[in-house]
Every structure is written in structure tokens, then in C-alpha cells.
Amino acid sequence: MSRRDALLAELLATGIALLVAMLVASLLILLYGESPARVYALMLQGTFGSGYGLGQVLFKATPLLLCGLSVALAFRAGLFNIGAEGQVIAGAFACAMVGIHLPAGTPAPLAIAAAALTAFAAGALVGFVPGLLRAWTGAHEVINTLMLNFIVQAVLEHAGRRVFVLESLHTAPVVDAARLGRLGDLWPALRGSAANTALLLAVLVALLAWLLLFRTRAGLRLRALGLSPPAAECAGVRVGLTWIGAMTLAGGLAGLCGANAVLGYKGYYESGFSGGVGFMGIAVALLGRNHPAGVVGAALLFGFLSQGALAINALVPKELIEVLQAVIILALAAASGEVRRVLARALGRRARARTGGTDAPATETP
């Protein structure tokens, strides 16, 4: 199957998954005694129908995009990064510590860069550990990353007792120079929403991830390793080193998600702020087929669903959106393989028709 046909298969599978999810959601809405058309119209009105709604969609898509890229990058190397949640909170805590202790007169570009790079480094360190264990001992990254989520959370809860504001679960605010600007200041239509310039950083990261994966030798080695470690090793790829690099970079991207929460939204680190965004990154990466462009689209879709759930909460429970998200992933997993098989058969018949062949095997005439 050519690259074009493979892309067509992915688009068809995604389209089928979305249609199935909408059908299931419509049935559930009918069970609640509401009109699906009315609910969908209200969802669109509460998201893309106003500047505030659009801004909130973009705001909620930003952390999903960064975490989705983190998971997708590890997937490309044949690794399953379930530790994005721990990497996010490690990045946020480190970012807040730097942002709090920066001198008040620090220039804004320097303050933001220092805090964001610290967040990246903290997340990268948490990602480095399971990568090293996989390369050195063969320990599976699924177990390591999953356990590190709890370890990081417990360590930071203990550390928080020393740095949290008295009788609270959050740190002091970072200096003003380290705060990211709101997109509403650049685009007045989004004024009032929480969308901030971290979205621009996330889009830049997606572009850089695409360049890395598809325009560099390092990306070629990483993708080859994900397809077949033995073949990649025979081709000269240093398997262990590539695993370590992939998990370290994946952890750094998730750490940037923590910087988004601290610098772009709250202004401080707060215990429990992540709300499972690291785990949602897995769904975003799967829906985006581990391609940066697909991850961007999937993050926007899940951001739309998250904001839409608030808009329709007066008609149906917002948990309906959680069911919808799960159905999308299940339908995509079921549809992808079948669509590929159907498309391959259709392409095979078309090729045989062009060459004058038939589906039936040739027989000799007496």
C-alpha cells in the first residue's frame, strides 16, 4: 500500500470512528429525552459560536497537544509512555520553583525561557529513568512509567509541605515577568478566555516534532526502531541509546505541559492541577495516529468536546462527553484494521483490472 493509500485508510478509519461515536451519542441523548440536533447545536454555539468559547477550546487543546506529542514520539520509537502524568507535574513543580525565585527585575523573555526550559528538563529527567532502565536492564517502560507517576506525585506532595503557602495546596505565585500573555491581548475576539501564548509554543513544538521525525536522520532511526528493533539494529541503529533519547525527549515535551499550567494559567503550582491530562495524551496520540499533524487535530477535537460538555450540561450530563471520547477511541481501534483490509482489496482489484487480470486463478485450456 502506497503512502497516499495509507493516508486515505487513516482518514477513512477516523471518519468512521467519529460517525459511530456521534451515532452512539445520539442514542444516549434520546434516552435522556432530548433532541440530538438541539444538543449538538448548543455544543457548537458554546464553542465555536463565540470568541470566548473558541478561546476555551484552544486553551484546553494546548496541554492535550503537548502530552499527545509526548506519547506519540515514544510510540514512534516502539515505546509506550504512560508516565506523561508524572512528567507533567514534575515539569510544573520545577517551573514554579524557578519562577518564584527569579529576581523581580528579570527581563520577561529570559524569565519565561528559564522557567520553561527548567520544566522541560524536569520532565526529561523523569522520562530518562524508564528509558535508561529499558536500555540497560530490559525492564518494560509501561511498568516503569506507570509506577513513576505515583513516585513523582508522592515526592512532590512531600516537598510541597515545605514550599506551599500556609494552609493551602499551592506555591507562591511566580514573578510577573515569567507569566505568559493571553491570546486575547493579541486577538481581541478571544478576550476573557484562558487561552494564552503557550498555544503558539505547542504548535511550534508540533512543527519541530514533524521535522525531527520526517526530515532528520535521527527521526529516521527512531521510526525504524519503532517498526522493527532487530532490523534497525542490523542497519546500525544504536537501540538502547535511541530508546533513552526518545523517552527523555518525550518526558521533556510533557514537562512543557506543566509550564503551560504554571506560566500561562494559574501562575503557581497547585497539587492535583493536571486532572489526568497525561493519560488523555494517550488517547490524543492514538486518535492522531502518532503523527504531529494528526495530534494537532485530535487535541483540537478533544478540546472542543471538553468545552462542549460544559455548554450542554444543562440538557444532558457532561459525562456523556467522556463516553463519547471513549467510543471514538474504541471505534477507531476497531475500524482501522478493517478499513485497511477493505482498501487493500479494492486497490488490488483495481490493479488487476488495469492489467487485464481477473480474481479467478488462470487455468489451462485443453
N, C-alpha and C positions, 0 to 999 in steps of 0.2 A: 504494500500500500504506500503510495507516494505521500509526501508531506502535505500536499494540498488535500488529498483524500482523508488523511488522518485528522487534519483540522476540521474538515466537514463532519467527520464522525463525532468529534468532540462537541461541535456546535449543536449537532442534532441530538446528542445524548443530553446536553444541558437543557435544550429546549423542551425535550420530552419530560425531563425531571421537573421543570418549572410548571409545565401544563398539568402533570399528575398532582403536584403539590397544590396548585390552585383548585383542582377538582376536589381533592380531599378537604381543603379548607372550606370550599363552598358547601360541601355536605355537612361539615361541622357547624357552619354558620346557620344553615337551615334547621339543624337540630336545636339551636338556640332560639329559633323563631324569628330570625332576622333575614333580611334580603342580602344575598351576597353582593349584588350590584351596589346597594347602599353602603355596605361596609367598605368595599373597595374604593368607592368614590370618596368616602370620608378619609380613608387612608391616604389617597393621593392628595386630597385637599390639605391634610395635616403635614404633609412632607414637601412635595414639590409645588403646592399651591400657595406658598408664602415664602418670603425670604428667610424668616425665622426657621420655618420647617426645613428648608433646604440646608441652611447652616447647621442645624442639628444633625441632619443626615451626614453631612461632611464631617462633623465633629465625631460622630460615633463610628464612622468608617475609618478614621485615622488610626486608632490603635489596632483595629482589625487588620488593616493593611500591613502594618509593621509586623504584627505577630504572624499573619499569614505568610509574609515573605520569609520570616524566620523558619517556619515549619517547612515551607516549600523548598528552601535552599537545602535543608538537611535531607528532605525526601529525594532531591536530585542526586545526592551522594549515596542513596540507599540507606539512609538513617532516619529513624523516627524520633523526632524531638518532641517529647511530651512535657518537657521541662520549661516551656516558654513562660508559664505562670511564675515559676520561681525566678527566672531570668528577668522578668518584668519588674517584680518587686525589688530585686537586688539593684537593678538599674535605677529605680525611683529613689530608693533609700540613699544610695551613693550620690545621686544627683542632688538630692535635698541637702545632704551634708556639705557638699561643696558650695551650693547656692547660699546656704546660711552663713558660711564663714568667709565668703568673698568680701574684700574691702568695699565699703559703700561707694567709693569713687571709681570702681572698676568700669571701664567702658562696656557698653551693652554687648557689642559683638564678641568681645573677649570673655565676658561673663557667661553668655549663652554657650559659646563654644566650649569653655572649660567644663561647665555643668553637663552638657550633652555628651562630650567625649568621655567624661567620667561614668556616665550612665552606660555608654557603650562598653567601656572597659569592664565594668562590674558584671554586666550581662555576659560578656565574652568569657570572663573568668569562670562563671557558673557553667557555661557551655563547654569550656575547655576540659573540665573534670571528666564528664562522661565520654568525651571524645578520646581523652588520654586512656581511660580505662578500657574502652573498646579496642583501641590500637595495641595497648600494652598487654592486657590480660584476656581479651576476648569477651569481657563482660558486656552483656547486651545493653544498649543505650536506653531501651524502653524502661527497664527496671531502674537504671541509674538516674535517668532524668525524672522519673516519677517520684523516686524517693528524695531527690534533691529539692523538689518542690516543698516538701514538708520540712526538710532540714533548714532550708533558707528561711522559710516563714518562721520557724521556731527561733532561729538565731536572731532574726531581726525583731521579733517580739521581745526577746530578752534585751537586746540592745536599745530598743525603744524606751525601756524603763528609765534609761539614763538621759535620753535626749528629748523625749516627748514633753510638750508643755504640760505643766502640772494639772492633774485631773482631766486629762484628755488623751486621745489616741493619735495625736498628730504632732509633728515637729513645729518649730517656729517657722515663719514664712521665709522664703529665700529673698535675697536682696532684689529690689525693683529692677536693677539692670539685667538680671537673669531671666526676667519674665518675657515670654513670647507675646507678640502683639496679636490682637484679634483680627480676623479677616474682615469683620465689619468696618474696621477703620480703613481698609483698602477698598472694600466693596460695600457701600452703604446699605444695599438691599439685605445684607446678612446681619445687619446691626441688631444686637440683642441676643444673638445665638452665641454658643460657646466655641464655635469654630475658630481656630487660631492658625498661626503660620506653621505649626507642626505638620499640617496637611501638606504644605509645599515641600517640607523636608521628606515626608513619607513618599511623595510622588518622585522626588529626586532619587531616593533610595531604590524605588522600584526600577527606575531607569538604569541606575548603576548595576542593579542585580541582573537586569537583562543583558547589559553589556558584558558583565562578568561571565554569565553562563553561555552566551552565544557568540561572543566576539573576542574571547581570550583563550589562550592555551590552558590556563588554569581551569576555566569553565569547561572546556572540552574534557580535561582529565576528570573533573568532578562528575560530569554526566556519564562518561564512560564507566566510571566506578559504580555509579548507581545502576547501570544496565547489567553489568557483569563484572564483579570483582576479580575472578580468575583471569578473564580476558584482559581487563585493564592492567592487571599486574604483569601479564605476559607482554603487554605493549609498553611497559616501562613505567607505569604509574606507581608511585610510592603509596601503597594503600593506606597504611597506618597514618602517615603524615597528612594525607588528604582527608581522612576521617577527622583527625584532630582539627585541621583548618576549617572544615565545613561546620563542625559543631561549635567551634569558637566564634566564627562569623555569625552563625545562626543565633547564638546567645547574645552577641552584640546588637543585632537587629531588634531582638526582643527587649534588650535593655533600653534602647531608644524609645520604645513604647512607654517605659516608665518615665523618661524625661518629658514626654508629651503630657503626661498627667500632672507632673510637678510644675514644670515651667509654663505650660500652656493652659492649664485649667485651675487646679486648686491653689498652686503657689506654695504648697508644702507637701510633705509625705504624710499619708494617713493610713493607718492599719486597715487592711481589708478593702483598699480602694480599687483593686484590679477587677473584682467581680467576675473572675473566671475568663477574662479576655484571652489569656494564654491558651486555654483549652478551645475557645471559639476560633482561635487561629488555625487549629487543625481542620475545622470544617471549612474555613475560608480557603485554605490551601487545597483541600480536596475538590471543592467546587471550582476553583480556579485552575485545576489540572496542573498544579505546581509550576505554572508559567507566570512570570511577573505581570503580564497584561491581564491574564485571567484572574489573578489575585486582586488586582485593582477593581475589576468588575464585580467579583464576589464580595469584596469589602463594601462596595457601594450598595450592593443588594442587601447585605445583612444590616448595614446602617439604615437603609430605607425601612426594612422590616422592624428594626428596633424602635425607630421613631414612630413608625406607623402603628405599632402596638399601643403607644400612648394615645394616639389620636382616636382609636376605635374602642378604647377601654370602656366608654360609656354604653356601647352596644353589646359587645361580647368581651369575655375575659381576655386580658392581654397574653395569658398563657397560650392562647390559640396560636400566636406567632411562634412560640417555641416549638409547638407541634409542627407548624409549617416548615420551620427550619430543619427539623429532623426528617420530615418527609422528603424535602428536597435532596438531602444527602443520601437517604436510602434509595430514592428513585434514581438518582444519578449513578449510584453504585450498581443498581440492577440494570439500568439502561445502557451503560457504556459498552459492556462486552457484547450485548445483543446487537446494538447499532453497528458496531464494528463488523460483526459476522454478516449481518444483512448487507451492509455496504460492500464488503469484500465479495460476496456472492454476486451482487449486482454489477460490480466492476468486472468481475470475471466473465459474466455473460456478455457484457458489452465488448470486452476484448475479443472474445471468441466470435462474436457477430462481425466484428471488423475484419477478422482474418478468415471469415467463411467457415469457422468451425461450428460444431454442434455440441450440445451437452451429452449426447449419447456417444459411447465409445465406437470407434470405427471398426467395421467388420469386412472381411474379405469376401468378394463375390466369387462364386464357383466359375 
